[in-house]
């Protein structure tokens, strides 16, 4: 039995711990980081930087345990991490990595992560030659979120170069604050808001599938990608500015149109992730993000200006009450989580806006470019991602491959692109 002190879990952590046990460690909540490194790697320097990273962020040396009352987390003193090295000869070190290499790295990234055993962080360095390597950091969502992954890359680079960074707050303090807030004034205000938002809505969104839904979801998935035309993106930007919309409103409204049309519903719930960070935790690695169920309507049923402004108000209102845990919304709504689908929301939407291209990570003489690994998992039936970059927008649809074929997923992505153009056109002709 470990002598490490026990601390309460955040609500989101408790849910992921339950799902990890329920699915026998399925990788659908793995959050790996893969860096394609060009230049000779200083292995000793890299390993020292990784140790400093684990020492800096206590969540990376924290184990999570299921108890009779939910769960607990234990912070360990030793800055340990698992390490493996492998040499894989590659003929061409100048081009993209071969598909078989990506397949092997993806296989390793899917390997089970034991949440109750140290070390929680696993690192692998795969050498293809003196001047080309790949660094894989295997992490679980219970210890990270999208914001945290950016912090990990920043802090690893800083640790490699002995740079000084602001001291991070402790994640366990935030988990305790979240638990202590239960039943307080803000908690009751947020609870009342979400009760009103969700009142009367059917949380089950039935979109026609290619195959019958399994009795127990396997969480296997796939993804398809596309891009919106430059003219479409420019017009969406202009529309957002002229109507003072939230940055995601045009795309979110178009996605709501696709979903309500396919489901033959006047309104649906779409899950949107929110960073959920107070300023004092801006430099802390951990699972802060919250899932917000936005109630959205069919855009064809309203004047388009009014509809887009309603979408913006829905987003802003949700963000003002975003600290209320998703798990509490499920519990308060008396929604019984089934084994065949995600509770409360089965369709999701992610919007990210990159003001500049991704910056390479400098690790000594090696320059690392982040790779996006497709673990072929699914957390919901369908999740649309829009990544807004300078001059363009890429779109990704993650889908449950037990339910949908690749051809159907591509058709849905095409429908979304058409919906964005139609929505913009409706505004332009007024």
N, C-alpha and C positions, 0 to 999 in steps of 0.2 A: 504494500500500500504506500502510495506516495505521501511524503510529508508536506508537499506544496499546499498552501492555504487555498480554500475553496471560495469561489465568488459566484454570484448569480449570473445566469446567461441573459443576454438580451432576448427579446421576444423572437426576433428573426432567427437567432442562433438556435433557440429551442426547437423551432419548426424544422430547421435543416437537420438537426440531430435526429429528430423523430423520423424524417424522410430517409436519412442515411441508414438507420436501422431497418426501416420498413422495406427498403429496396436492396438491402444487403450491400451497401456501399456503391451503388450505381454512380457513374461519373457525371451525371447531368448537372451537378453543382461543382464540378471541378473548374478552376479558373487558372489555367497554366499561362506562363509567360515564356515565349520562345524568342531568343535573340540570335539572328544570323550574324556571326562575327567574322569580319574581314581584318586580317592582321594577326600577328603572333600574340597568343594569349599568355599573360603572366599568371600561371596557375596559382602560385603562392599568393600573389597580390589579390587575385580574384577570391580565393578561399578566405583570406583575411577580411576582405570587404564583405563577404557573405556573413561571416561571423559577427562583424560589427552591425550589419543590418538586423540580424536576429537579436542581438543584444539591445539595439535601439528600440525595436518594436516588440513589446512583450507578447502580443497576440501570436507572433510567430514561434513562441516557445510556450504556448498554452495548449493543454489538452482539455478535451470536452468529454463529460461523462453523463450517462443517463442515470437518473435516480428515481425513486418512487414518487417524488414531487415535481418531476420535470427534468431538470438537468443542472449541471454545475460546471464551472471551468476552473482549472488549476494552472497558475502561472509558475513556471519553473525557472530557477536561477541560471542554469547552464545554457549558454548560447549554442545549442546543438542543431545540426542539420545533417540530413543524409546526403552522401556524395557518391557519385559514380562517374567513371571515365570510360570512354570506349573509342576505339579507332575504326573508322569506316572509310576505306579508300574510295575516292571519287576522282574520275578521270579529268573532268573539266571543273576547275575551281573558280572560274570567272562568271559562269552563268547562274541561272536559278538552280536551286538544289533539286536533284532528281526526285521524281514522284515517290520512288520506293523509300527514299530517306524520310520524306514527310510522313509517309504511311507508318514507318517504324517509330518516329518521334510521337506521332499521334497515338499509337498503340501504348507507348510508355506513359503518355499523359493521361490515358484512361485507366491506368492501373489503380487499384483501390488505395485510398488514403485512410489509414486508421486514425480516427479522430481522438482516440483515448490513449494513444501511445506516442511518446516522444521518439524521434523528432517529428514535428508536424510538417516542416519544410523539407522537400527533397530536391536536390540539385543534380543535374547531369551535364557533363561537358562531352560533346561528341566531336571528335577531331576528324576532319576530312583531308587534312594536310597541314603543313606548318602555318599557312596563311589563311586557313578557312576552318571555322568551327561553328558549332551551335550550342548555345547554353539554354537548358530547359529548367525552369523553376516550376515545380509541381505544388499547387496550392489548392485549398478548398474555400468555397464561398463563405463558409462559416467564419473564416478569418479575414476575408477580403471583400471588396466590392470594386466597381470600375474606378472610382476615385483612388482607392488604395493601390491598385495596380500601377497607376501613374506615380504614386509616392514611392513604391518599391523600386521602380526604375530610377527615379531621381536620386533616392537615397543610396542605392547600390553604386551609382556613378560617383556620388559625393564621397562615399566611404572609400572607394578605390583611389581617390585623389586627395584624401585627408582633408576634405572641405568641411567647414563648420555649418551646421544647419540648426534651426530653432529646435529646442527640445520638445518632443511630442508629449501630449497628455496621454494618460493611460486609458485604454479602451474599457477596461473593467470598471472604471469610474463612470463612464457613460452608461454601461449596462445597469449599474446600480442606480444611477439617476433615473433611467427609464422605468425601472421597477418601482422606485420610490414615488414616482409621479402618478402611479395608478390610483384612481379615485379622487385625485385632486381637482381644483377648479379648471385648469386647462384641459385635463383629461376629460372632464365632463363636457366642456364646451366642444372639444373635438369629437367626442362620441355623439353628441347631439347633431353635429353637422353631418357626420357620415350616416347616421340613422336616417336623416331627412333625405340625403342623396340616394340612398339605396332602397328607400321605402317603395314597395310595390314592384320593383324590377325583378324579372326572372334572371337569376344568375347563370343559368345554363343556356349557352349560345349554340344552337344546333345548325352548323353549316354542313351542307351535303358533303359526304366523304366518299372516297373511292373504295374503301374497305370497311367492314364492320368494326366498331370500336371494341377492343378487347375488354374483358371484365376487369382486368388489372392492367393499368398502363405500364408499358415497358420502357418508356422514356427514350426510345431510339428515334433519332431524327436525322435530318439532312438540311441543306440550305441551297438556295439559288440566288443569284445576284444579277443586278442590272444597273442602269444609270438613267437619270432624267436628263433630257436635253438641256443645253445651256440656255436656250431661249425660255424654256419652261421655268427653270430655276430663277432666271433674272426677273421674270414676271411675278413669280411667287414672292421674291424678295421685295419687289416694288409694291405688291399688294399688301404685304405684311407691314411695310413702312407707312403706306398711305392710310390704312385702317387702324394702325397702332395695335396690331395683333401680337399675340405671343409668337415667338419664332417658329414654333411647331404647328401653329393652328391650321395653316393651309393643308399641310400633309396629314395631320391628325384627322381633320374634317373629311378629307378624301378617303382615308382608310375607314373611317366610320361609315361612309357611304357604301364602300365595298362590302363591309361586314353586315350592315343592316339589310342591304339588298339580297345578299346570299342567304341570310337567316330569315328573311321575310319578316323582319321585326321593325317596329317604329323606334325602338331604342335598345342599346346594348351596353354592356360593361366592357371596357377596354383597360387592361392593366398597363400602367405607366410607372416606370421606376423613378424614384426621387432620391437625391443624394442624402438628404436628411442629416446634415452636419451643422452643428453650431461652430462659430469661428474658432473657439478654443480647441476644437478637434480637427482643424484643417490639416494638420501634419501627422495625424494618427492613422495608422493602418488598422483596419477592422471592418466588420460588417455593420455599417450604419444604414445602408440603403433600405428604403421602404417601398413596397408595391402599393400604388394608389389605384383603386377601381374607378375610372372616370365613366360617368353615365353620359353617353353621347347619342344623339338622335340622327335620323335620316336627313341628310342635307337637302333632299328634293322637296321636303315638306315645309320649308321656310324660305323667306326671302334671303338671298345668299349673303348680303351684308350682315343682316341680323344673325344669321346662322354662325358665321365666322366669329362675330363678336361674342356670341353665346359660348362657342368653343373656348375662346380666350378666357371668359369669365369662369368657365368650368375648371380650366387649368389653374388659373390664379387662385380660385377658392380652394381647390384641392391642396395647392402648395402651402396655403396659409394654415391648413390643418394637417400637414403632412407628417407630423410627428406621431400621430395616432397609429399604433402598430396594425399592420394588415391582419395579424393573427387575432387582434381584438375585434376587428370588423367582422371576421368570419364567426367568431364566438358570439358576438352580440347579435348578429343576424340569424343566429341559431341554424347556421348552415352546416350540415353534416358532411365532412370531407369524405368523398367516395374514393375508391381505388382506381376508377377508370378515367378520371379527369381532375384537373387542377381546381381547387375550391374557389368559388366566387368569380374568377376570371379564367377563361380559356383562350382568350385572344389578347395579345399584347402589342405594345408600340414603344419603340425606342427612338429618340431623336438626339443626335449629337452634332455639335457645331464646332469644327476645327478652324480656328482663325488662321492657322498656319499649318503647313505639312508636318507630319510627325518628324521630330528631331532625332537623329541617330544618337545612340548612347555610347559615350567614349569610356572604354575600360582599358586604361593604359594605352598600349599601342593598337589595340583592337577596337574597331568601330562596329557597333551593333545596330542592326535594323530589326525592329519588331516584326515577327511573323504572326499572322492570324491563323491559328489552328482550328480546324473544324472537327470537333470531337464526335460529331454525328449523334448528338443527343437532343432531346427536346424537353423543355420545362412546361410548355403549354401546347395546345393544338397548333396555333399559328402565332408567330411574333414577327411583325414588320419592323425593320430598322431603316432609318434614314440618316445617313451621315452627310451633313452639309460641310463641304470643303470650299476653299476659294474657287469660285467660278463653276462649281459643279456640285451634284448631289448623287451619291451612290445609294442604291437600295438593296436590302437583303431580306429574304424571307426565310426564317427558320420554321420548319414544319415537322410534325409528327409523321414519320415515315410508315408507321403502322396504319395511318388513316389516309394519307395522301400520296399520290404518285408525283414524280418529278415534273411530269407534264402539267398536272393540275397546279402545282406550286408555281411554275413558270407562268401559267395562265393568270393566276391570282396577282402575280407581280405586274403583269401587263395590264390587268384591270386597274390596278392602283395607279399606274402611270397615266392611263386614260382618264381616271377619275380626277387626278390633279389638273390635267389640262382642261377637262370639262368645267371644273369648279372655277378656274381662272377665267375661262371663256364666259361663264355666266355673269361674272362681275364686269367684264369688259364691255358686254353688250348693254348693260344697264345705263 
